[in-house]
Amino acid sequence: MIKLAEKQLNHQYWQLEGDLTRDSDLSYIPDAPCKDSCQVDVSLEDVGRIDTAGLAYLIKLKLQLADSNIQIKFIHGGKNLHKLAKLYGVQTLLGLSE
């Protein structure tokens, strides 16, 4: 589940919670948070488990909101996310450092 944690002028903070696995409901994509371009930091600190379905969800979220000129930055991703992203070569796409 994604929820709005904090909102500033053209910057929002979202919190993603729960597991991001093939057994999770990964169909929810939030509406664009602003009409013009803005930045959204998505904290993954409260994400439990993540698998390739969860990784695909994060990519879908980033690309779909990018179509609305929304820049997403994933923060507090954890070791498992970084390992998966590196394994599948999507660190740059997700904006994760090596």
SEFIZA-3560 file (N, C-alpha, C; in Angstrom, 3 decimals):
REM SEFIZA-3560
<numar><xx>0.835</xx><yy>-1.173</yy><zz>0.000</zz><atom>N</atom></numar>
<numar><xx>0.000</xx><yy>0.000</yy><zz>0.000</zz><atom>CA</atom></numar>
<numar><xx>0.884</xx><yy>1.242</yy><zz>0.000</zz><atom>C</atom></numar>
<numar><xx>0.507</xx><yy>2.226</yy><zz>-0.788</zz><atom>N</atom></numar>
<numar><xx>1.226</xx><yy>3.493</yy><zz>-0.835</zz><atom>CA</atom></numar>
<numar><xx>0.348</xx><yy>4.552</yy><zz>-0.192</zz><atom>C</atom></numar>
<numar><xx>0.937</xx><yy>5.328</yy><zz>0.691</zz><atom>N</atom></numar>
<numar><xx>0.177</xx><yy>6.423</yy><zz>1.294</zz><atom>CA</atom></numar>
<numar><xx>1.020</xx><yy>7.685</yy><zz>1.303</zz><atom>C</atom></numar>
<numar><xx>0.336</xx><yy>8.820</yy><zz>1.294</zz><atom>N</atom></numar>
<numar><xx>1.005</xx><yy>10.109</yy><zz>1.352</zz><atom>CA</atom></numar>
<numar><xx>1.508</xx><yy>10.324</yy><zz>2.768</zz><atom>C</atom></numar>
<numar><xx>2.795</xx><yy>10.545</yy><zz>2.922</zz><atom>N</atom></numar>
<numar><xx>3.367</xx><yy>10.750</yy><zz>4.244</zz><atom>CA</atom></numar>
<numar><xx>3.551</xx><yy>12.233</yy><zz>4.547</zz><atom>C</atom></numar>
<numar><xx>3.928</xx><yy>13.010</yy><zz>3.548</zz><atom>N</atom></numar>
<numar><xx>4.158</xx><yy>14.440</yy><zz>3.755</zz><atom>CA</atom></numar>
<numar><xx>4.093</xx><yy>15.144</yy><zz>2.410</zz><atom>C</atom></numar>
<numar><xx>3.626</xx><yy>16.369</yy><zz>2.423</zz><atom>N</atom></numar>
<numar><xx>3.517</xx><yy>17.131</yy><zz>1.179</zz><atom>CA</atom></numar>
<numar><xx>4.114</xx><yy>18.514</yy><zz>1.393</zz><atom>C</atom></numar>
<numar><xx>4.993</xx><yy>18.891</yy><zz>0.472</zz><atom>N</atom></numar>
<numar><xx>5.525</xx><yy>20.237</yy><zz>0.442</zz><atom>CA</atom></numar>
<numar><xx>5.196</xx><yy>20.808</yy><zz>-0.921</zz><atom>C</atom></numar>
<numar><xx>5.598</xx><yy>22.007</yy><zz>-1.211</zz><atom>N</atom></numar>
<numar><xx>5.204</xx><yy>22.705</yy><zz>-2.424</zz><atom>CA</atom></numar>
<numar><xx>5.197</xx><yy>21.806</yy><zz>-3.656</zz><atom>C</atom></numar>
<numar><xx>6.318</xx><yy>21.500</yy><zz>-4.236</zz><atom>N</atom></numar>
<numar><xx>6.395</xx><yy>20.620</yy><zz>-5.408</zz><atom>CA</atom></numar>
<numar><xx>7.142</xx><yy>19.339</yy><zz>-5.074</zz><atom>C</atom></numar>
<numar><xx>7.024</xx><yy>18.918</yy><zz>-3.826</zz><atom>N</atom></numar>
<numar><xx>7.753</xx><yy>17.735</yy><zz>-3.375</zz><atom>CA</atom></numar>
<numar><xx>6.856</xx><yy>16.964</yy><zz>-2.415</zz><atom>C</atom></numar>
<numar><xx>6.711</xx><yy>15.669</yy><zz>-2.674</zz><atom>N</atom></numar>
<numar><xx>5.890</xx><yy>14.837</yy><zz>-1.802</zz><atom>CA</atom></numar>
<numar><xx>6.688</xx><yy>13.637</yy><zz>-1.338</zz><atom>C</atom></numar>
<numar><xx>6.293</xx><yy>13.120</yy><zz>-0.203</zz><atom>N</atom></numar>
<numar><xx>6.908</xx><yy>11.928</yy><zz>0.359</zz><atom>CA</atom></numar>
<numar><xx>5.830</xx><yy>10.866</yy><zz>0.505</zz><atom>C</atom></numar>
<numar><xx>6.042</xx><yy>9.722</yy><zz>-0.131</zz><atom>N</atom></numar>
<numar><xx>5.119</xx><yy>8.607</yy><zz>-0.020</zz><atom>CA</atom></numar>
<numar><xx>5.785</xx><yy>7.499</yy><zz>0.772</zz><atom>C</atom></numar>
<numar><xx>4.975</xx><yy>6.735</yy><zz>1.469</zz><atom>N</atom></numar>
<numar><xx>5.458</xx><yy>5.596</yy><zz>2.231</zz><atom>CA</atom></numar>
<numar><xx>4.844</xx><yy>4.329</yy><zz>1.646</zz><atom>C</atom></numar>
<numar><xx>5.676</xx><yy>3.384</yy><zz>1.251</zz><atom>N</atom></numar>
<numar><xx>5.187</xx><yy>2.108</yy><zz>0.746</zz><atom>CA</atom></numar>
<numar><xx>5.348</xx><yy>1.087</yy><zz>1.862</zz><atom>C</atom></numar>
<numar><xx>4.296</xx><yy>0.326</yy><zz>2.148</zz><atom>N</atom></numar>
<numar><xx>4.311</xx><yy>-0.606</yy><zz>3.272</zz><atom>CA</atom></numar>
<numar><xx>3.910</xx><yy>-2.011</yy><zz>2.837</zz><atom>C</atom></numar>
<numar><xx>4.389</xx><yy>-3.000</yy><zz>3.558</zz><atom>N</atom></numar>
<numar><xx>4.001</xx><yy>-4.386</yy><zz>3.307</zz><atom>CA</atom></numar>
<numar><xx>4.975</xx><yy>-5.099</yy><zz>2.386</zz><atom>C</atom></numar>
<numar><xx>4.599</xx><yy>-6.301</yy><zz>1.997</zz><atom>N</atom></numar>
<numar><xx>5.430</xx><yy>-7.092</yy><zz>1.094</zz><atom>CA</atom></numar>
<numar><xx>5.145</xx><yy>-6.729</yy><zz>-0.359</zz><atom>C</atom></numar>
<numar><xx>6.166</xx><yy>-6.769</yy><zz>-1.176</zz><atom>N</atom></numar>
<numar><xx>6.034</xx><yy>-6.575</yy><zz>-2.617</zz><atom>CA</atom></numar>
<numar><xx>6.423</xx><yy>-7.901</yy><zz>-3.277</zz><atom>C</atom></numar>
<numar><xx>5.480</xx><yy>-8.810</yy><zz>-3.295</zz><atom>N</atom></numar>
<numar><xx>5.738</xx><yy>-10.134</yy><zz>-3.842</zz><atom>CA</atom></numar>
<numar><xx>4.605</xx><yy>-10.529</yy><zz>-4.776</zz><atom>C</atom></numar>
<numar><xx>4.772</xx><yy>-11.654</yy><zz>-5.433</zz><atom>N</atom></numar>
<numar><xx>3.736</xx><yy>-12.136</yy><zz>-6.353</zz><atom>CA</atom></numar>
<numar><xx>2.431</xx><yy>-12.423</yy><zz>-5.630</zz><atom>C</atom></numar>
<numar><xx>2.477</xx><yy>-12.601</yy><zz>-4.311</zz><atom>N</atom></numar>
<numar><xx>1.272</xx><yy>-12.849</yy><zz>-3.525</zz><atom>CA</atom></numar>
<numar><xx>0.590</xx><yy>-11.560</yy><zz>-3.062</zz><atom>C</atom></numar>
<numar><xx>1.209</xx><yy>-10.406</yy><zz>-3.323</zz><atom>N</atom></numar>
<numar><xx>0.651</xx><yy>-9.111</yy><zz>-2.916</zz><atom>CA</atom></numar>
<numar><xx>-0.238</xx><yy>-8.550</yy><zz>-4.019</zz><atom>C</atom></numar>
<numar><xx>-1.143</xx><yy>-7.671</yy><zz>-3.637</zz><atom>N</atom></numar>
<numar><xx>-1.945</xx><yy>-6.955</yy><zz>-4.636</zz><atom>CA</atom></numar>
<numar><xx>-1.105</xx><yy>-5.787</yy><zz>-5.144</zz><atom>C</atom></numar>
<numar><xx>-0.551</xx><yy>-5.938</yy><zz>-6.322</zz><atom>N</atom></numar>
<numar><xx>0.341</xx><yy>-4.918</yy><zz>-6.885</zz><atom>CA</atom></numar>
<numar><xx>-0.338</xx><yy>-4.163</yy><zz>-8.020</zz><atom>C</atom></numar>
<numar><xx>-1.647</xx><yy>-4.091</yy><zz>-7.976</zz><atom>N</atom></numar>
<numar><xx>-2.376</xx><yy>-3.437</yy><zz>-9.059</zz><atom>CA</atom></numar>
<numar><xx>-2.564</xx><yy>-1.941</yy><zz>-8.827</zz><atom>C</atom></numar>
<numar><xx>-2.396</xx><yy>-1.462</yy><zz>-7.602</zz><atom>N</atom></numar>
<numar><xx>-2.669</xx><yy>-0.062</yy><zz>-7.281</zz><atom>CA</atom></numar>
<numar><xx>-1.535</xx><yy>0.845</yy><zz>-7.726</zz><atom>C</atom></numar>
<numar><xx>-1.866</xx><yy>1.788</yy><zz>-8.568</zz><atom>N</atom></numar>
<numar><xx>-0.937</xx><yy>2.859</yy><zz>-8.955</zz><atom>CA</atom></numar>
<numar><xx>-1.632</xx><yy>4.157</yy><zz>-8.571</zz><atom>C</atom></numar>
<numar><xx>-1.041</xx><yy>4.949</yy><zz>-7.688</zz><atom>N</atom></numar>
<numar><xx>-1.703</xx><yy>6.184</yy><zz>-7.270</zz><atom>CA</atom></numar>
<numar><xx>-1.808</xx><yy>7.188</yy><zz>-8.417</zz><atom>C</atom></numar>
<numar><xx>-2.768</xx><yy>8.077</yy><zz>-8.291</zz><atom>N</atom></numar>
<numar><xx>-2.913</xx><yy>9.143</yy><zz>-9.275</zz><atom>CA</atom></numar>
<numar><xx>-1.707</xx><yy>10.069</yy><zz>-9.204</zz><atom>C</atom></numar>
<numar><xx>-1.468</xx><yy>10.767</yy><zz>-10.296</zz><atom>N</atom></numar>
<numar><xx>-0.378</xx><yy>11.743</yy><zz>-10.321</zz><atom>CA</atom></numar>
<numar><xx>-0.608</xx><yy>12.748</yy><zz>-9.197</zz><atom>C</atom></numar>
<numar><xx>0.402</xx><yy>13.006</yy><zz>-8.379</zz><atom>N</atom></numar>
<numar><xx>0.218</xx><yy>13.859</yy><zz>-7.215</zz><atom>CA</atom></numar>
<numar><xx>0.158</xx><yy>15.356</yy><zz>-7.513</zz><atom>C</atom></numar>
<numar><xx>0.447</xx><yy>15.748</yy><zz>-8.741</zz><atom>N</atom></numar>
<numar><xx>0.419</xx><yy>17.168</yy><zz>-9.078</zz><atom>CA</atom></numar>
<numar><xx>0.134</xx><yy>17.312</yy><zz>-10.576</zz><atom>C</atom></numar>
<numar><xx>-0.315</xx><yy>18.478</yy><zz>-10.955</zz><atom>N</atom></numar>
<numar><xx>-0.653</xx><yy>18.713</yy><zz>-12.365</zz><atom>CA</atom></numar>
<numar><xx>0.581</xx><yy>18.984</yy><zz>-13.197</zz><atom>C</atom></numar>
<numar><xx>1.517</xx><yy>19.717</yy><zz>-12.637</zz><atom>N</atom></numar>
<numar><xx>2.770</xx><yy>20.004</yy><zz>-13.325</zz><atom>CA</atom></numar>
<numar><xx>3.833</xx><yy>19.057</yy><zz>-12.793</zz><atom>C</atom></numar>
<numar><xx>5.042</xx><yy>19.262</yy><zz>-13.239</zz><atom>N</atom></numar>
<numar><xx>6.113</xx><yy>18.384</yy><zz>-12.792</zz><atom>CA</atom></numar>
<numar><xx>6.364</xx><yy>18.562</yy><zz>-11.295</zz><atom>C</atom></numar>
<numar><xx>6.692</xx><yy>17.469</yy><zz>-10.649</zz><atom>N</atom></numar>
<numar><xx>7.067</xx><yy>17.520</yy><zz>-9.243</zz><atom>CA</atom></numar>
<numar><xx>7.898</xx><yy>16.286</yy><zz>-8.934</zz><atom>C</atom></numar>
<numar><xx>8.438</xx><yy>16.256</yy><zz>-7.736</zz><atom>N</atom></numar>
<numar><xx>9.253</xx><yy>15.132</yy><zz>-7.311</zz><atom>CA</atom></numar>
<numar><xx>8.555</xx><yy>14.419</yy><zz>-6.167</zz><atom>C</atom></numar>
<numar><xx>8.636</xx><yy>13.096</yy><zz>-6.185</zz><atom>N</atom></numar>
<numar><xx>8.075</xx><yy>12.270</yy><zz>-5.127</zz><atom>CA</atom></numar>
<numar><xx>9.163</xx><yy>11.339</yy><zz>-4.621</zz><atom>C</atom></numar>
<numar><xx>9.445</xx><yy>11.396</yy><zz>-3.323</zz><atom>N</atom></numar>
<numar><xx>10.327</xx><yy>10.421</yy><zz>-2.698</zz><atom>CA</atom></numar>
<numar><xx>9.449</xx><yy>9.311</yy><zz>-2.158</zz><atom>C</atom></numar>
<numar><xx>9.755</xx><yy>8.077</yy><zz>-2.529</zz><atom>N</atom></numar>
<numar><xx>8.987</xx><yy>6.922</yy><zz>-2.074</zz><atom>CA</atom></numar>
<numar><xx>9.869</xx><yy>6.126</yy><zz>-1.121</zz><atom>C</atom></numar>
<numar><xx>9.499</xx><yy>6.137</yy><zz>0.153</zz><atom>N</atom></numar>
<numar><xx>10.261</xx><yy>5.394</yy><zz>1.152</zz><atom>CA</atom></numar>
<numar><xx>9.846</xx><yy>3.934</yy><zz>1.132</zz><atom>C</atom></numar>
<numar><xx>10.833</xx><yy>3.069</yy><zz>1.050</zz><atom>N</atom></numar>
<numar><xx>10.608</xx><yy>1.629</yy><zz>1.053</zz><atom>CA</atom></numar>
<numar><xx>11.025</xx><yy>1.019</yy><zz>2.391</zz><atom>C</atom></numar>
<numar><xx>11.187</xx><yy>1.871</yy><zz>3.382</zz><atom>N</atom></numar>
<numar><xx>11.664</xx><yy>1.443</yy><zz>4.699</zz><atom>CA</atom></numar>
<numar><xx>10.756</xx><yy>0.394</yy><zz>5.342</zz><atom>C</atom></numar>
<numar><xx>9.447</xx><yy>0.505</yy><zz>5.133</zz><atom>N</atom></numar>
<numar><xx>8.499</xx><yy>-0.420</yy><zz>5.756</zz><atom>CA</atom></numar>
<numar><xx>8.072</xx><yy>-1.556</yy><zz>4.827</zz><atom>C</atom></numar>
<numar><xx>8.838</xx><yy>-1.780</yy><zz>3.762</zz><atom>N</atom></numar>
<numar><xx>8.569</xx><yy>-2.919</yy><zz>2.886</zz><atom>CA</atom></numar>
<numar><xx>9.237</xx><yy>-4.140</yy><zz>3.493</zz><atom>C</atom></numar>
<numar><xx>8.464</xx><yy>-5.203</yy><zz>3.607</zz><atom>N</atom></numar>
<numar><xx>9.016</xx><yy>-6.435</yy><zz>4.173</zz><atom>CA</atom></numar>
<numar><xx>9.813</xx><yy>-7.192</yy><zz>3.136</zz><atom>C</atom></numar>
<numar><xx>9.163</xx><yy>-8.090</yy><zz>2.433</zz><atom>N</atom></numar>
<numar><xx>9.826</xx><yy>-8.896</yy><zz>1.409</zz><atom>CA</atom></numar>
<numar><xx>9.575</xx><yy>-8.278</yy><zz>0.043</zz><atom>C</atom></numar>
<numar><xx>10.526</xx><yy>-8.528</yy><zz>-0.858</zz><atom>N</atom></numar>
<numar><xx>10.363</xx><yy>-8.079</yy><zz>-2.246</zz><atom>CA</atom></numar>
<numar><xx>10.909</xx><yy>-9.170</yy><zz>-3.150</zz><atom>C</atom></numar>
<numar><xx>10.183</xx><yy>-9.442</yy><zz>-4.236</zz><atom>N</atom></numar>
<numar><xx>10.657</xx><yy>-10.397</yy><zz>-5.227</zz><atom>CA</atom></numar>
<numar><xx>10.579</xx><yy>-9.732</yy><zz>-6.600</zz><atom>C</atom></numar>
<numar><xx>10.709</xx><yy>-10.522</yy><zz>-7.659</zz><atom>N</atom></numar>
<numar><xx>10.725</xx><yy>-9.932</yy><zz>-9.001</zz><atom>CA</atom></numar>
<numar><xx>9.405</xx><yy>-9.256</yy><zz>-9.353</zz><atom>C</atom></numar>
<numar><xx>8.294</xx><yy>-9.737</yy><zz>-8.818</zz><atom>N</atom></numar>
<numar><xx>7.005</xx><yy>-9.074</yy><zz>-9.055</zz><atom>CA</atom></numar>
<numar><xx>7.005</xx><yy>-7.687</yy><zz>-8.412</zz><atom>C</atom></numar>
<numar><xx>7.572</xx><yy>-7.584</yy><zz>-7.233</zz><atom>N</atom></numar>
<numar><xx>7.682</xx><yy>-6.285</yy><zz>-6.563</zz><atom>CA</atom></numar>
<numar><xx>8.607</xx><yy>-5.349</yy><zz>-7.311</zz><atom>C</atom></numar>
<numar><xx>9.697</xx><yy>-5.892</yy><zz>-7.829</zz><atom>N</atom></numar>
<numar><xx>10.626</xx><yy>-5.089</yy><zz>-8.626</zz><atom>CA</atom></numar>
<numar><xx>9.928</xx><yy>-4.552</yy><zz>-9.872</zz><atom>C</atom></numar>
<numar><xx>9.156</xx><yy>-5.410</yy><zz>-10.528</zz><atom>N</atom></numar>
<numar><xx>8.397</xx><yy>-4.981</yy><zz>-11.708</zz><atom>CA</atom></numar>
<numar><xx>7.380</xx><yy>-3.903</yy><zz>-11.342</zz><atom>C</atom></numar>
<numar><xx>6.771</xx><yy>-4.019</yy><zz>-10.165</zz><atom>N</atom></numar>
<numar><xx>5.812</xx><yy>-3.013</yy><zz>-9.707</zz><atom>CA</atom></numar>
<numar><xx>6.489</xx><yy>-1.649</yy><zz>-9.547</zz><atom>C</atom></numar>
<numar><xx>7.678</xx><yy>-1.629</yy><zz>-8.948</zz><atom>N</atom></numar>
<numar><xx>8.390</xx><yy>-0.358</yy><zz>-8.758</zz><atom>CA</atom></numar>
<numar><xx>8.748</xx><yy>0.264</yy><zz>-10.110</zz><atom>C</atom></numar>
<numar><xx>9.141</xx><yy>-0.558</yy><zz>-11.057</zz><atom>N</atom></numar>
<numar><xx>9.458</xx><yy>-0.058</yy><zz>-12.401</zz><atom>CA</atom></numar>
<numar><xx>8.198</xx><yy>0.497</yy><zz>-13.058</zz><atom>C</atom></numar>
<numar><xx>7.094</xx><yy>-0.225</yy><zz>-12.955</zz><atom>N</atom></numar>
<numar><xx>5.829</xx><yy>0.238</yy><zz>-13.525</zz><atom>CA</atom></numar>
<numar><xx>5.401</xx><yy>1.561</yy><zz>-12.894</zz><atom>C</atom></numar>
<numar><xx>5.521</xx><yy>1.658</yy><zz>-11.577</zz><atom>N</atom></numar>
<numar><xx>5.164</xx><yy>2.890</yy><zz>-10.869</zz><atom>CA</atom></numar>
<numar><xx>5.994</xx><yy>4.063</yy><zz>-11.375</zz><atom>C</atom></numar>
<numar><xx>7.288</xx><yy>3.849</yy><zz>-11.476</zz><atom>N</atom></numar>
<numar><xx>8.190</xx><yy>4.918</yy><zz>-11.923</zz><atom>CA</atom></numar>
<numar><xx>7.886</xx><yy>5.341</yy><zz>-13.359</zz><atom>C</atom></numar>
<numar><xx>7.710</xx><yy>4.378</yy><zz>-14.260</zz><atom>N</atom></numar>
<numar><xx>7.477</xx><yy>4.696</yy><zz>-15.668</zz><atom>CA</atom></numar>
<numar><xx>6.099</xx><yy>5.318</yy><zz>-15.900</zz><atom>C</atom></numar>
<numar><xx>5.095</xx><yy>4.812</yy><zz>-15.215</zz><atom>N</atom></numar>
<numar><xx>3.749</xx><yy>5.345</yy><zz>-15.414</zz><atom>CA</atom></numar>
<numar><xx>3.649</xx><yy>6.783</yy><zz>-14.924</zz><atom>C</atom></numar>
<numar><xx>4.246</xx><yy>7.090</yy><zz>-13.786</zz><atom>N</atom></numar>
<numar><xx>4.197</xx><yy>8.466</yy><zz>-13.294</zz><atom>CA</atom></numar>
<numar><xx>5.136</xx><yy>9.377</yy><zz>-14.083</zz><atom>C</atom></numar>
<numar><xx>6.191</xx><yy>8.812</yy><zz>-14.667</zz><atom>N</atom></numar>
<numar><xx>7.087</xx><yy>9.610</yy><zz>-15.509</zz><atom>CA</atom></numar>
<numar><xx>6.345</xx><yy>10.136</yy><zz>-16.733</zz><atom>C</atom></numar>
<numar><xx>5.347</xx><yy>9.376</yy><zz>-17.198</zz><atom>N</atom></numar>
<numar><xx>4.519</xx><yy>9.847</yy><zz>-18.314</zz><atom>CA</atom></numar>
<numar><xx>3.772</xx><yy>11.127</yy><zz>-17.961</zz><atom>C</atom></numar>
<numar><xx>3.546</xx><yy>11.353</yy><zz>-16.661</zz><atom>N</atom></numar>
<numar><xx>2.884</xx><yy>12.574</yy><zz>-16.192</zz><atom>CA</atom></numar>
<numar><xx>3.895</xx><yy>13.600</yy><zz>-15.705</zz><atom>C</atom></numar>
<numar><xx>5.169</xx><yy>13.404</yy><zz>-16.058</zz><atom>N</atom></numar>
<numar><xx>6.259</xx><yy>14.306</yy><zz>-15.690</zz><atom>CA</atom></numar>
<numar><xx>6.493</xx><yy>14.344</yy><zz>-14.177</zz><atom>C</atom></numar>
<numar><xx>6.272</xx><yy>13.206</yy><zz>-13.521</zz><atom>N</atom></numar>
<numar><xx>6.511</xx><yy>13.073</yy><zz>-12.091</zz><atom>CA</atom></numar>
<numar><xx>7.808</xx><yy>12.294</yy><zz>-11.909</zz><atom>C</atom></numar>
<numar><xx>8.745</xx><yy>12.878</yy><zz>-11.180</zz><atom>N</atom></numar>
<numar><xx>10.022</xx><yy>12.213</yy><zz>-10.914</zz><atom>CA</atom></numar>
<numar><xx>9.925</xx><yy>11.468</yy><zz>-9.587</zz><atom>C</atom></numar>
<numar><xx>10.224</xx><yy>10.183</yy><zz>-9.612</zz><atom>N</atom></numar>
<numar><xx>10.173</xx><yy>9.370</yy><zz>-8.402</zz><atom>CA</atom></numar>
<numar><xx>11.589</xx><yy>8.985</yy><zz>-7.996</zz><atom>C</atom></numar>
<numar><xx>11.842</xx><yy>9.109</yy><zz>-6.710</zz><atom>N</atom></numar>
<numar><xx>13.111</xx><yy>8.665</yy><zz>-6.143</zz><atom>CA</atom></numar>
<numar><xx>12.782</xx><yy>7.670</yy><zz>-5.034</zz><atom>C</atom></numar>
<numar><xx>13.296</xx><yy>6.452</yy><zz>-5.165</zz><atom>N</atom></numar>
<numar><xx>13.088</xx><yy>5.439</yy><zz>-4.143</zz><atom>CA</atom></numar>
<numar><xx>14.177</xx><yy>5.579</yy><zz>-3.087</zz><atom>C</atom></numar>
<numar><xx>13.770</xx><yy>5.624</yy><zz>-1.821</zz><atom>N</atom></numar>
<numar><xx>14.731</xx><yy>5.778</yy><zz>-0.730</zz><atom>CA</atom></numar>
<numar><xx>14.537</xx><yy>4.630</yy><zz>0.270</zz><atom>C</atom></numar>
<numar><xx>15.590</xx><yy>4.321</yy><zz>1.002</zz><atom>N</atom></numar>
<numar><xx>15.582</xx><yy>3.280</yy><zz>2.033</zz><atom>CA</atom></numar>
<numar><xx>15.183</xx><yy>1.925</yy><zz>1.439</zz><atom>C</atom></numar>
<numar><xx>15.827</xx><yy>1.554</yy><zz>0.337</zz><atom>N</atom></numar>
<numar><xx>15.444</xx><yy>0.358</yy><zz>-0.383</zz><atom>CA</atom></numar>
<numar><xx>15.847</xx><yy>-0.963</yy><zz>0.233</zz><atom>C</atom></numar>
<numar><xx>16.896</xx><yy>-1.015</yy><zz>0.954</zz><atom>N</atom></numar>
<numar><xx>17.304</xx><yy>-2.277</yy><zz>1.564</zz><atom>CA</atom></numar>
<numar><xx>18.165</xx><yy>-3.125</yy><zz>0.641</zz><atom>C</atom></numar>
<numar><xx>18.857</xx><yy>-4.086</yy><zz>1.245</zz><atom>N</atom></numar>
<numar><xx>19.810</xx><yy>-4.921</yy><zz>0.513</zz><atom>CA</atom></numar>
<numar><xx>19.143</xx><yy>-5.803</yy><zz>-0.537</zz><atom>C</atom></numar>
<numar><xx>17.986</xx><yy>-6.378</yy><zz>-0.217</zz><atom>N</atom></numar>
<numar><xx>17.339</xx><yy>-7.287</yy><zz>-1.153</zz><atom>CA</atom></numar>
<numar><xx>16.935</xx><yy>-6.567</yy><zz>-2.437</zz><atom>C</atom></numar>
<numar><xx>16.390</xx><yy>-5.374</yy><zz>-2.306</zz><atom>N</atom></numar>
<numar><xx>16.027</xx><yy>-4.600</yy><zz>-3.501</zz><atom>CA</atom></numar>
<numar><xx>17.265</xx><yy>-4.299</yy><zz>-4.335</zz><atom>C</atom></numar>
<numar><xx>18.334</xx><yy>-3.905</yy><zz>-3.689</zz><atom>N</atom></numar>
<numar><xx>19.555</xx><yy>-3.585</yy><zz>-4.428</zz><atom>CA</atom></numar>
<numar><xx>20.122</xx><yy>-4.820</yy><zz>-5.136</zz><atom>C</atom></numar>
<numar><xx>20.053</xx><yy>-5.977</yy><zz>-4.473</zz><atom>N</atom></numar>
<numar><xx>20.526</xx><yy>-7.218</yy><zz>-5.103</zz><atom>CA</atom></numar>
<numar><xx>19.686</xx><yy>-7.566</yy><zz>-6.331</zz><atom>C</atom></numar>
<numar><xx>18.362</xx><yy>-7.487</yy><zz>-6.187</zz><atom>N</atom></numar>
<numar><xx>17.481</xx><yy>-7.797</yy><zz>-7.321</zz><atom>CA</atom></numar>
<numar><xx>17.697</xx><yy>-6.821</yy><zz>-8.474</zz><atom>C</atom></numar>
<numar><xx>17.774</xx><yy>-5.537</yy><zz>-8.140</zz><atom>N</atom></numar>
<numar><xx>17.949</xx><yy>-4.519</yy><zz>-9.177</zz><atom>CA</atom></numar>
<numar><xx>19.271</xx><yy>-4.723</yy><zz>-9.922</zz><atom>C</atom></numar>
<numar><xx>20.314</xx><yy>-5.078</yy><zz>-9.183</zz><atom>N</atom></numar>
<numar><xx>21.602</xx><yy>-5.323</yy><zz>-9.824</zz><atom>CA</atom></numar>
<numar><xx>21.546</xx><yy>-6.581</yy><zz>-10.697</zz><atom>C</atom></numar>
<numar><xx>20.918</xx><yy>-7.631</yy><zz>-10.181</zz><atom>N</atom></numar>
<numar><xx>20.804</xx><yy>-8.885</yy><zz>-10.917</zz><atom>CA</atom></numar>
<numar><xx>20.093</xx><yy>-8.681</yy><zz>-12.255</zz><atom>C</atom></numar>
<numar><xx>19.051</xx><yy>-7.854</yy><zz>-12.267</zz><atom>N</atom></numar>
<numar><xx>18.268</xx><yy>-7.629</yy><zz>-13.484</zz><atom>CA</atom></numar>
<numar><xx>18.684</xx><yy>-6.367</yy><zz>-14.246</zz><atom>C</atom></numar>
<numar><xx>19.716</xx><yy>-5.681</yy><zz>-13.766</zz><atom>N</atom></numar>
<numar><xx>20.271</xx><yy>-4.541</yy><zz>-14.491</zz><atom>CA</atom></numar>
<numar><xx>19.369</xx><yy>-3.323</yy><zz>-14.535</zz><atom>C</atom></numar>
<numar><xx>18.597</xx><yy>-3.096</yy><zz>-13.476</zz><atom>N</atom></numar>
<numar><xx>17.673</xx><yy>-1.954</yy><zz>-13.469</zz><atom>CA</atom></numar>
<numar><xx>17.995</xx><yy>-0.935</yy><zz>-12.379</zz><atom>C</atom></numar>
<numar><xx>19.211</xx><yy>-0.961</yy><zz>-11.827</zz><atom>N</atom></numar>
<numar><xx>19.570</xx><yy>-0.003</yy><zz>-10.782</zz><atom>CA</atom></numar>
<numar><xx>19.423</xx><yy>1.429</yy><zz>-11.281</zz><atom>C</atom></numar>
<numar><xx>19.938</xx><yy>1.698</yy><zz>-12.468</zz><atom>N</atom></numar>
<numar><xx>19.861</xx><yy>3.049</yy><zz>-13.026</zz><atom>CA</atom></numar>
<numar><xx>18.420</xx><yy>3.464</yy><zz>-13.297</zz><atom>C</atom></numar>
<numar><xx>17.645</xx><yy>2.571</yy><zz>-13.851</zz><atom>N</atom></numar>
<numar><xx>16.234</xx><yy>2.861</yy><zz>-14.117</zz><atom>CA</atom></numar>
<numar><xx>15.498</xx><yy>3.228</yy><zz>-12.835</zz><atom>C</atom></numar>
<numar><xx>15.797</xx><yy>2.517</yy><zz>-11.760</zz><atom>N</atom></numar>
<numar><xx>15.136</xx><yy>2.797</yy><zz>-10.484</zz><atom>CA</atom></numar>
<numar><xx>15.817</xx><yy>3.914</yy><zz>-9.696</zz><atom>C</atom></numar>
<numar><xx>16.968</xx><yy>4.381</yy><zz>-10.180</zz><atom>N</atom></numar>
<numar><xx>17.671</xx><yy>5.456</yy><zz>-9.492</zz><atom>CA</atom></numar>
<numar><xx>18.382</xx><yy>4.983</yy><zz>-8.235</zz><atom>C</atom></numar>
<numar><xx>18.803</xx><yy>3.727</yy><zz>-8.222</zz><atom>N</atom></numar>
<numar><xx>19.508</xx><yy>3.175</yy><zz>-7.072</zz><atom>CA</atom></numar>
<numar><xx>20.998</xx><yy>3.246</yy><zz>-7.317</zz><atom>C</atom></numar>
<numar><xx>21.743</xx><yy>3.585</yy><zz>-6.264</zz><atom>N</atom></numar>
<numar><xx>23.198</xx><yy>3.616</yy><zz>-6.404</zz><atom>CA</atom></numar>
<numar><xx>23.750</xx><yy>2.207</yy><zz>-6.310</zz><atom>C</atom></numar>
<numar><xx>24.914</xx><yy>2.028</yy><zz>-6.819</zz><atom>N</atom></numar>
<numar><xx>25.557</xx><yy>0.696</yy><zz>-6.835</zz><atom>CA</atom></numar>
<numar><xx>25.801</xx><yy>0.184</yy><zz>-5.441</zz><atom>C</atom></numar>
//
